[in-house]
Amino acid sequence: MELLTIGAFARVSRLSPKALRLYDELALLRPARVDPGTGYRYYAVGQLGRARLVAWLRRLGMPLAEIRAVCALEPGEAAREIGAYWARVEAETAMRRDLAAFLVDQLTGTLDTSGREPMMMLELKHSARTDRGLVRPANQDTLYAGRRLLAVADGFGPAGLAASGAAVAALRYLDEAETLPLDGELGVLGALEDAVRAAGAAVADLAGGTEEDGTTLTALLWTGSRLALAHIGDSRAYLLRGGELYRITQDHRVSPQELLLSKALGGGVDPVPDLRLQEPLEGDRYLLCSDGLTEAVPDTRIRELLVAGSGPRELVAAALAAGAPDNVTCVVADMAVATG
């Protein structure tokens, strides 16, 4: 077997010796032989394919934990995982692009919200429903639907219900205060992010710093002219507009096929939620739901029900008809012209 020194292997693989030593320590790319006396690493020519794949995935910005998982797969499955990763990157980039455009408009004074009389005349009309489902012994979902705050949290672990309840409770002040504690629309996202971080701290305290208990959280906050969205985990938010259904959140999963979350509230990690602003139109329908709905009912069927004017009762019934292996929670909100 032809062996290359770490320096020679670094040159042909386009990975630095420092990177190769790190990947060895992480069990991502082990050398073919380590000299027992000097500790010097040697690599086989046959390892170049894996090394180049690692280098390319690093150039894509893929985290090392995900690279390790991809490298363990067969080529076809690895290709699907890479495609799924890039789809997540594009979705997150689109969210940041929208936010950047809004910030530029806000800071340059080109965004004028003072003349938006049609938006100020809209109001949220909503309904909500939650169900244990047909398999789970208890319902660990928590929902909230108030005059301007909508939220769905899906708890997990032995204290899942307490975790989801604590997360939603941390946001309720945004709905219960007489006025929102905000400074313009830039402040909406800041206040919502602060509330999510407070929710994360509450869940972490409850979980005692372990990763066993936690929760997802997806929330919409109505300012009277815009909707601010905060999201972490794999609960979802959808928008039905003009008969078309759009998913406006990205699942935070290790991979699309796994239920393991890459981000959630809990585990002692400071949460960094996805944030965005939505400019609503009359006739828009928003759906917030736990994955108990989306794992049981395909998006095509969800769209059919929403287009037909169905609400949470019918959506939950569809999940139950499909077996409902998980708790199911839905909040549907319609943007309608204010009547008073």
LUMKE-618976 format. One record per residue (C-alpha): residue in three letters; x, y, z. Coordinates in steps of 0.001 Angstrom, whole numbers, plus 524288, in hexadecimal, padded with zeros to 5 digits. Layout:
residues N
ALAXYZ/...
END
This chain:
residues 340
MET800008000080000/GLU805AD80D037FBAE/LEU80659816B1806D5/LEU8080C825648066F/THR80D9F82DEF81113/ILE804278377C81741/GLY80AA88428780FBD/ALA8097783BB9802A1/PHE7FB8E8378F80576/ALA7F80B8457B80950/ARG7FD0384AA67FC4D/VAL7F56B841267F3D5/SER7E90D841827FC17/ARG7E938850617FDA4/LEU7E7C784EF380C4A/SER7F1CB854F781563/PRO7F9A384C5D81EA9/LYS7F2F18538E829CD/ALA7E59084FEB82440/LEU7E9CD841CC82273/ARG7EE22840F18309E/LEU7E10284688834ED/TYR7D96683CF982C74/ASP7E152831DD8322B/GLU7DDD58363383FF8/LEU7CF738370B83C18/ALA7CFD782977835C7/LEU7CBC782FC9828FF/LEU7D7E082C238212C/ARG7E0F5822B082802/PRO7EEBD8208982292/ALA7F1B18132B81CF3/ARG7FD83811CF825C5/VAL80372818FD8314E/ASP811D8816C883425/PRO8124E8115784215/GLY81F1F81800844DB/THR81D698258683F13/GLY80E918266483E81/TYR80FE482AB18305A/ARG803CB828A182820/TYR80374821BF81AEB/TYR7F7E68211E81195/ALA7F43B817A9806DF/VAL7F1E481C337F901/GLY7E482815DE7F9DD/GLN7E09A81FBD80443/LEU7E15682B1F7FAC3/GLY7D320829C57F6B1/ARG7CE3082B5280493/ALA7D7DE836408074E/ARG7D39583DF17FB63/LEU7C55483BFD7FEFF/VAL7C8288416F80C88/ALA7CF4084D0980685/TRP7C3FD850087FD4D/LEU7B9E284EED8081B/ARG7C1DC8581A81099/ARG7C1F3861D180551/LEU7B323860D48054B/GLY7B375864C58139E/MET7ADF6857EF818A0/PRO7B07E855AE82734/LEU7B9F084AC482A80/ALA7AF7E842C283176/GLU7A7438428F82517/ILE7B32E83F8781C9D/ARG7B5EB833A682513/ALA7A7F282EFA82329/VAL7A85F8313D81469/CYS7B55582A13812DD/ALA7AF8281E1281970/LEU7A4B381CF880F36/GLU7A3EA8162B8022A/PRO7A61681F807F698/GLY797BD820E27F2FE/GLU7935E823A3800DF/ALA79EFA82CC5802EC/ALA79AF2834617F6DB/ARG78D22835EF7FC2D/GLU7925683AB580940/ILE79B1D844AA8029A/GLY78F8C8497B7FAA4/ALA7875384A9E806F1/TYR792318520B80DDD/TRP7936D85BB6802BA/ALA784AC85DAB8026B/ARG785608616B810CE/VAL7908F86ACE80E07/GLU788DC8715080314/ALA77CBF8729580B85/GLU7846A87897816BD/THR78B7F8819D80D46/ALA77E7E8861E807BC/MET779D38897B81575/ARG786248915581820/ARG784FE897F780AD5/ASP7772489C5B80DD4/LEU77B5B8A17281B0D/ALA7871F8A88581532/ALA77E738AF2280B07/PHE775238B37781597/LEU7803F8B8DC81DE6/VAL785D78C0598125B/ASP778928C65380F6D/GLN7763C8C98181DBC/LEU783858CFC581FF1/THR7838B8D78581354/GLY775D78DC9A815A4/THR770478D6858094C/LEU766B08CE09810CD/ASP75ADA8D644813FC/THR750F78CF7081C7C/SER749128DB9081FC5/GLY740478DAB9813E5/ARG73C758CC7F81503/GLU72E2F8CEB18180B/PRO729D68C1E4811A2/MET732FA8BA2F81A9B/MET72E808C175826A7/MET7209B8BD6D82355/LEU723E58AEF482384/GLU722368A63782F3B/LEU725528983C832FE/LYS719FE88EE08345E/HIS71E80881C983962/SER71AA08748A83E9A/ALA722B5869C6844CD/ARG7222085B798489D/THR72B038516584EC7/ASP7298E842B085026/ARG7315D837EE856AA/GLY730D682FA584A61/LEU72ED382104849EC/VAL73BE281BE284EEF/ARG7424782513858B2/PRO73E5B82302866FD/ALA73D9D831AD8697B/ASN73D1683E938622A/GLN749CF8462786376/ASP745F9850EF859E8/THR7426085E7F85EB7/LEU73B5A868CF856A7/TYR737E787702858B0/ALA72EE087F8085085/GLY72CC288D4285583/ARG7295C89A6B84FCA/ARG736C689C2A84993/LEU73F0D8904384D2A/LEU73DD7882A284781/ALA74706877E584C00/VAL748CF8692984AF7/ALA752CE86199852F0/ASP7555E852F585219/GLY75BFF84DD085E4F/PHE7647B841AB85F1C/GLY76A4B839A286A12/PRO76444835C98772C/ALA761698442087A34/GLY75D3D8477A86C5B/LEU7502584D668701C/ALA75669855EB87A86/ALA760D185A1A870A3/SER7571585DFB8661D/GLY74EA6864D08704A/ALA75A3386C78875A1/ALA75E28870B2867EC/VAL750B8875DE86482/ALA74F2787C53871D3/ALA75BB38841186F6C/LEU7558388A4D86353/ARG7483688D86868E4/TYR74C0A89AFB86DE4/LEU74CE089F5985FAD/ASP73E6389CA585E90/GLU739DF8A0FD86C00/ALA740798AE5D86CE7/GLU738188BA32869C4/THR7420F8BE7285FA0/LEU74D518B7568596C/PRO75A708BB2D85F66/LEU7601E8BE2A8520E/ASP767288C93984B27/GLY762628C88E83D27/GLU761EC8BC378350B/LEU7705D8B9688371E/GLY76CDA8B7988455E/VAL762AD8AD3284253/LEU76CD38A33483E88/GLY7758C8A702849DC/ALA76A9E8A5A6853C2/LEU766848989E84E13/GLU774858939484E2F/ASP7762A897FE85C57/ALA769B6890CB85FE6/VAL76E818845085945/ARG77B7C885408606D/ALA773FF886DA86D30/ALA76C0F87AEE8696A/GLY778AF873728670A/ALA77DC9877488746F/ALA77112872EC87ACD/VAL77187865BF873F5/ALA77FF6863EC8771E/ASP77D4B8668A88588/LEU7724385CBE88555/ALA77AA98528B87E70/GLY7861285494887B9/GLY78F9F856B587C88/THR78D808494787674/GLU78962846978686B/GLU77ED983D0086C94/ASP773F58471186D96/GLY7711A8521F86441/THR7677D857C485AA5/THR7659685DBD84D5A/LEU75F8186B3484C2D/THR7592087212840B9/ALA7527887F218430E/LEU74C2E88A4983B85/LEU74AC0897DC84166/TRP741228A17883B33/THR7455B8AFB583C11/GLY739588B55B83584/SER740568B6968287B/ARG749AC8AB1D827AB/LEU74BB589D8082CF5/ALA7589589A2683368/LEU75C6488BD18334A/ALA7657E884B083CA8/HIS7687C8765083A92/ILE7711186BB484047/GLY76F6185D0683EAD/ASP766958557A8355F/SER7593185AE983820/ARG75522862A882C2B/ALA74EBB86EF582714/TYR747D586F62819EA/LEU741DB87A43811E2/LEU7366F877F1808A7/ARG735B9883177FEDD/GLY72E8A883237F1FB/GLY72BAD874A67F329/GLU73A1C8711D7F471/LEU7400C86BA9800DD/TYR74D768707280512/ARG7556B86B138105E/ILE75BBC876DA816D4/THR763FD86F76820BF/GLN76F22865E881F1D/ASP76FAF8597E82746/HIS77B5E8593883055/ARG77E6284AD382EFF/VAL78B2A843A182DBC/SER785C783E71820DE/PRO7784E83EB881A76/GLN7767C8303181D35/GLU779ED830DC82BB0/LEU771C983680836B5/LEU77E2B83A6283E01/LEU77E558492483F60/SER78A448515583C3D/LYS7846585CE8843A4/ALA77A5485D8F84E87/LEU777D08645E85B6C/GLY77EBB85D738668E/GLY78B4F856168684D/GLY79249861A686E52/VAL794FC867E0860FF/ASP7916B8761B85E97/PRO7870E87517853D3/VAL788B787C9A84722/PRO77B3F87CB4840B2/ASP7784287F7183289/LEU771F388CDF8318F/ARG76AC38937D8267B/LEU7603B89D858239B/GLN7541889A4A81BC7/GLU74C258A4A8814D7/PRO73E3C89F5E8153F/LEU733AA8A13E80B15/GLU7250F8A03980C86/GLY721008921980A99/ASP72DDA88C3B80F35/ARG72CB8880138179B/TYR7379C87C67820F5/LEU7394486EF5826F0/LEU741E986BEC8329F/CYS742DD85D7E835DC/SER74ACF8533283CD9/ASP7510484842834FA/GLY7461383F4D8394C/LEU73E5B8454182E12/THR748ED845BF823A7/GLU74E1A8380B82649/ALA7406E8328182456/VAL73A7483B6D81A09/PRO741A383F5680D84/ASP742A584D9C80987/THR739C484B317FDE1/ARG72EB684705806E8/ILE7316D852318105F/ARG7303B85BA7804FE/GLU7234F8558A8009F/LEU71D948570A80E2A/LEU722168651980FD4/VAL71D47868FE8024D/ALA7100786325805B5/GLY70F4F86BDA811B0/SER711A8860D481B5D/GLY717958640582882/PRO71EB785D1783377/ARG7139A8539B83616/GLU7142F84E158284A/LEU7231284E0A827FF/VAL723CF84663834B7/ALA7194F83D2182FAA/ALA7219A83A9C8238A/ALA72D408372782C1E/LEU724CB82E0D8345D/ALA71FBB8277B8281C/ALA72DE582532823FF/GLY7314581E93830D9/ALA7362F82A628388E/PRO742558241683E6F/ASP745ED830DF8453E/ASN73F1283C1F84C22/VAL738698454084262/THR73718853E984449/CYS7325085DFE83A83/VAL72FC986C9183AC7/VAL72986872B982EBE/ALA729038817E82D5A/ASP722178893D822C6/MET725818972981F08/ALA7187689E0A81DC3/VAL713DC8AC0881CE8/ALA711A38B16182A93/THR7035C8B34F82DED/GLY704DE8BCE0838F8/
END
